[in-house]
């Protein structure tokens, strides 16, 4: 994380007394303090996974999770009334001269899709919902470490009540298909911040989405699997799939290929990475 974050030198992160951590935090500025606390929290999570005989998540997963989570927190702080359902608000990152927008204009840093680590696969999912006619759809694509398509799929839905239900339905179906078509662990990438937060939340879910979230978590328990939030531009292939399924009223699953221009979009993703 030191490559992208300003964090204390490793030599200063040591137990020098009962209040060493409080002193370290107090000496940091506000931005560094946030990143330091989040980094320590993630280290504790990984430690707990290992303590309970679970495999530690890949470093890349923790790296991208922390960056995404902190960016979201900063955005919510700057725009508390903004619509964060899809994680596409304009944010002002620390040190930036102008706000960085994930919706309009050219972002200061272009985010690209990246292949999964060795011996892992990556599942990208997306959902689309029309308030005009209630039609919805999901799209998903599973790729290996070389960027090759394992499967691509889209589905037209008629019974989802709102956009978040659609996003969760996409996660559910994508994970179910991934369990069927690969024996490797996989990373799930979704551009709905709210869906990712619901899935990763601990404790009992009492929301209207509890049943869908419970089913997603049940499927995740069958394989080593991590769900992380990404930006819209990193999710282009599944976004194209979901629009194809919804507008064409199609349900399609294709192995090692995809409908329409999906194979060419996957090649562009790989070249861009």
C-alpha positions as CSV (number, residue, x, y, z in Angstrom):
1,X,0.0,0.0,0.0
2,X,3.0,2.3,0.5
3,X,3.2,2.5,-3.3
4,X,-0.1,4.4,-3.5
5,X,-0.7,5.7,0.0
6,X,1.3,7.9,2.3
7,X,1.7,5.7,5.4
8,X,4.1,5.8,8.3
9,X,7.5,4.2,7.8
10,X,7.6,0.6,8.9
11,X,10.2,1.4,11.5
12,X,7.8,3.7,13.3
13,X,5.1,1.0,13.5
14,X,6.4,-0.7,16.6
15,X,5.2,-1.3,20.2
16,X,7.0,1.4,22.2
17,X,4.6,1.4,25.1
18,X,0.9,1.1,26.1
19,X,-0.2,4.0,23.9
20,X,2.1,3.5,20.9
21,X,-0.8,3.1,18.4
22,X,-2.6,6.2,19.7
23,X,0.7,8.2,19.5
24,X,1.3,7.0,15.9
25,X,-2.3,8.0,14.9
26,X,-2.0,11.3,16.6
27,X,1.1,12.2,14.7
28,X,-0.5,11.6,11.3
29,X,-2.6,14.1,9.4
30,X,-6.3,13.4,8.8
31,X,-5.9,11.7,5.5
32,X,-3.0,9.5,6.6
33,X,-4.8,8.7,9.8
34,X,-7.8,7.3,7.8
35,X,-5.6,5.2,5.6
36,X,-3.5,3.9,8.6
37,X,-6.6,2.8,10.5
38,X,-8.1,1.1,7.5
39,X,-4.8,-0.7,6.8
40,X,-4.6,-2.0,10.4
41,X,-8.2,-3.0,10.3
42,X,-7.6,-5.0,7.1
43,X,-4.5,-6.7,8.6
44,X,-6.5,-7.7,11.6
45,X,-9.2,-9.2,9.3
46,X,-6.5,-11.2,7.4
47,X,-5.1,-12.3,10.7
48,X,-8.5,-13.6,11.9
49,X,-9.0,-15.5,8.6
50,X,-5.7,-17.3,9.1
51,X,-6.4,-17.9,12.8
52,X,-9.7,-19.7,11.9
53,X,-7.9,-21.9,9.3
54,X,-9.1,-19.9,6.3
55,X,-6.7,-19.0,3.4
56,X,-5.6,-15.5,3.5
57,X,-7.0,-13.4,0.6
58,X,-4.5,-12.4,-2.1
59,X,-2.6,-9.2,-1.5
60,X,-4.2,-7.8,-4.7
61,X,-7.7,-8.3,-3.2
62,X,-6.8,-6.4,0.0
63,X,-5.0,-3.7,-2.1
64,X,-8.0,-3.0,-4.3
65,X,-10.5,-3.4,-1.4
66,X,-8.7,-0.7,0.7
67,X,-8.4,1.7,-2.2
68,X,-12.0,1.3,-3.1
69,X,-13.3,1.6,0.5
70,X,-11.3,4.7,1.3
71,X,-12.3,6.4,-1.9
72,X,-16.0,5.7,-1.1
73,X,-15.6,7.0,2.4
74,X,-14.0,10.2,1.1
75,X,-16.8,10.6,-1.5
76,X,-19.5,10.2,1.1
77,X,-17.8,12.7,3.4
78,X,-17.7,15.3,0.5
79,X,-21.2,14.6,-0.8
80,X,-23.3,13.1,2.0
81,X,-26.5,13.6,0.1
82,X,-25.2,12.0,-3.1
83,X,-26.5,8.9,-4.8
84,X,-23.9,6.2,-3.9
85,X,-26.0,3.2,-5.0
86,X,-23.8,2.6,-8.1
87,X,-20.7,4.3,-6.6
88,X,-20.5,6.9,-9.5
89,X,-20.4,10.2,-7.6
90,X,-17.9,13.0,-8.2
91,X,-15.2,12.9,-5.4
92,X,-12.4,15.1,-4.3
93,X,-9.4,13.0,-3.5
94,X,-6.9,14.4,-1.0
95,X,-4.4,16.6,-2.8
96,X,-6.3,16.8,-6.1
97,X,-6.7,20.3,-7.6
98,X,-10.1,19.6,-9.1
99,X,-12.9,17.0,-8.3
100,X,-12.5,13.7,-10.0
101,X,-15.6,12.4,-11.7
102,X,-16.5,8.8,-12.5
103,X,-19.5,10.0,-14.6
104,X,-18.6,12.9,-16.9
105,X,-15.3,14.2,-18.2
106,X,-11.9,12.5,-18.2
107,X,-10.8,11.1,-14.9
108,X,-7.3,12.0,-13.7
109,X,-6.4,8.4,-13.4
110,X,-8.1,5.9,-15.8
111,X,-9.1,2.7,-14.0
112,X,-8.9,-0.4,-16.0
113,X,-9.9,-4.0,-15.6
114,X,-7.1,-6.2,-14.4
115,X,-6.7,-10.0,-14.6
116,X,-6.9,-12.1,-11.4
117,X,-3.8,-13.4,-9.6
118,X,-2.4,-16.7,-10.7
119,X,-4.6,-19.7,-9.9
120,X,-7.6,-17.4,-9.4
121,X,-10.5,-16.4,-11.7
122,X,-12.4,-13.1,-11.8
123,X,-16.2,-12.7,-12.1
124,X,-17.6,-9.4,-13.2
125,X,-21.3,-8.8,-12.6
126,X,-23.7,-6.0,-13.3
127,X,-27.4,-5.3,-13.1
128,X,-29.8,-2.9,-15.0
129,X,-33.3,-1.8,-14.0
130,X,-35.7,0.4,-16.0
131,X,-38.1,2.5,-13.8
132,X,-40.3,3.1,-16.9
133,X,-41.4,-0.5,-17.5
134,X,-39.9,-2.4,-14.6
135,X,-37.8,-4.5,-16.9
136,X,-34.4,-5.6,-15.6
137,X,-31.5,-7.7,-16.5
138,X,-28.2,-9.1,-15.2
139,X,-24.9,-9.7,-17.0
140,X,-21.8,-11.6,-15.9
141,X,-18.5,-12.8,-17.2
142,X,-15.9,-15.1,-15.7
143,X,-12.3,-14.8,-16.9
144,X,-9.0,-16.6,-16.0
145,X,-5.6,-15.1,-15.3
146,X,-4.9,-14.8,-19.0
147,X,-8.1,-12.8,-19.5
148,X,-9.7,-15.7,-21.4
149,X,-13.5,-16.0,-21.1
150,X,-14.6,-19.1,-19.1
151,X,-18.2,-18.1,-19.5
152,X,-20.3,-15.1,-20.3
153,X,-24.0,-14.8,-19.5
154,X,-27.0,-12.4,-19.5
155,X,-30.5,-12.8,-18.2
156,X,-33.7,-10.8,-18.6
157,X,-35.7,-10.4,-15.4
158,X,-39.3,-9.4,-14.8
159,X,-39.9,-9.7,-11.1
160,X,-37.2,-7.5,-9.5
161,X,-38.7,-4.6,-7.5
162,X,-35.7,-2.2,-7.6
163,X,-32.1,-1.7,-8.9
164,X,-30.4,-3.1,-5.8
165,X,-32.4,-6.4,-6.0
166,X,-31.2,-6.7,-9.6
167,X,-27.5,-6.2,-8.6
168,X,-27.9,-8.9,-5.9
169,X,-29.6,-11.2,-8.4
170,X,-26.6,-10.7,-10.7
171,X,-24.2,-11.6,-7.9
172,X,-26.2,-14.6,-7.0
173,X,-26.5,-16.0,-10.5
174,X,-22.9,-15.2,-11.4
175,X,-21.5,-16.9,-8.3
176,X,-23.7,-20.0,-9.0
177,X,-22.4,-20.2,-12.5
178,X,-18.8,-19.7,-11.4
179,X,-19.1,-22.6,-8.9
180,X,-20.3,-24.8,-11.8
181,X,-17.7,-23.8,-14.4
182,X,-14.5,-23.4,-12.5
183,X,-12.8,-25.2,-9.6
184,X,-10.6,-22.3,-8.8
185,X,-11.3,-19.6,-6.2
186,X,-12.6,-16.3,-7.7
187,X,-12.9,-12.6,-7.1
188,X,-16.3,-11.0,-7.7
189,X,-16.2,-7.4,-9.0
190,X,-19.4,-5.3,-8.9
191,X,-19.9,-1.6,-9.5
192,X,-22.8,-1.3,-7.0
193,X,-21.3,0.0,-3.8
194,X,-24.4,-0.7,-1.8
195,X,-24.6,-4.4,-3.0
196,X,-21.0,-5.0,-2.1
197,X,-21.5,-3.4,1.4
198,X,-24.5,-5.6,2.1
199,X,-22.7,-8.8,1.0
200,X,-19.6,-8.0,3.0
201,X,-21.4,-6.8,6.1
202,X,-21.2,-8.9,9.3
203,X,-24.1,-9.5,11.7
204,X,-27.8,-10.2,10.9
205,X,-29.3,-8.4,8.0
206,X,-32.9,-7.2,8.7
207,X,-33.3,-5.2,5.5
208,X,-35.7,-6.0,2.7
209,X,-32.7,-7.5,0.8
210,X,-31.9,-10.0,3.6
211,X,-33.0,-13.1,1.7
212,X,-31.0,-12.2,-1.4
213,X,-27.9,-11.4,0.6
214,X,-28.2,-14.6,2.6
215,X,-28.3,-16.6,-0.6
216,X,-25.3,-14.9,-2.0
217,X,-23.3,-15.5,1.2
218,X,-24.4,-19.2,1.2
219,X,-23.0,-19.6,-2.3
220,X,-19.8,-17.8,-1.3
221,X,-19.3,-20.3,1.5
222,X,-18.9,-23.1,-1.0
223,X,-15.6,-21.7,-2.5
224,X,-13.0,-19.2,-1.5
225,X,-14.5,-16.0,-2.9
226,X,-14.1,-12.3,-2.3
227,X,-16.5,-9.5,-3.4
228,X,-15.1,-6.1,-4.1
229,X,-16.4,-2.8,-5.4
230,X,-15.0,-1.4,-8.7
231,X,-15.7,1.6,-10.9
232,X,-18.1,1.6,-13.8
233,X,-15.3,1.7,-16.4
234,X,-13.7,-1.4,-14.9
235,X,-17.0,-3.3,-15.5
236,X,-17.6,-2.6,-19.2
237,X,-18.0,-6.2,-20.4
238,X,-20.7,-7.2,-17.8
239,X,-22.4,-3.8,-18.4
240,X,-22.7,-4.6,-22.1
241,X,-24.0,-8.0,-21.3
242,X,-26.7,-6.8,-19.0
243,X,-27.9,-4.2,-21.6
244,X,-28.0,-6.9,-24.2
245,X,-30.1,-9.2,-22.0
246,X,-32.5,-6.5,-20.9
247,X,-33.1,-4.8,-24.2
248,X,-33.2,-7.9,-26.3
249,X,-35.1,-9.9,-23.7
250,X,-32.5,-12.6,-23.9
251,X,-31.2,-15.2,-21.4
252,X,-27.9,-16.6,-22.7
253,X,-24.9,-18.6,-21.3
254,X,-22.0,-19.1,-23.5
255,X,-18.8,-21.0,-22.7
256,X,-15.4,-19.6,-23.8
257,X,-17.2,-16.9,-25.8
258,X,-20.0,-14.4,-25.7
259,X,-22.9,-12.8,-27.6
260,X,-22.5,-9.7,-29.8
261,X,-19.1,-8.0,-29.4
262,X,-18.3,-9.5,-25.9
263,X,-15.1,-11.3,-27.1
264,X,-13.7,-8.2,-28.6
265,X,-14.4,-6.1,-25.5
266,X,-12.6,-8.8,-23.4
267,X,-9.6,-8.5,-25.6
268,X,-9.7,-4.7,-25.2
269,X,-9.8,-5.1,-21.4
270,X,-6.8,-7.4,-21.5
271,X,-4.8,-4.9,-23.7
272,X,-5.8,-2.1,-21.5
273,X,-4.6,-3.9,-18.4
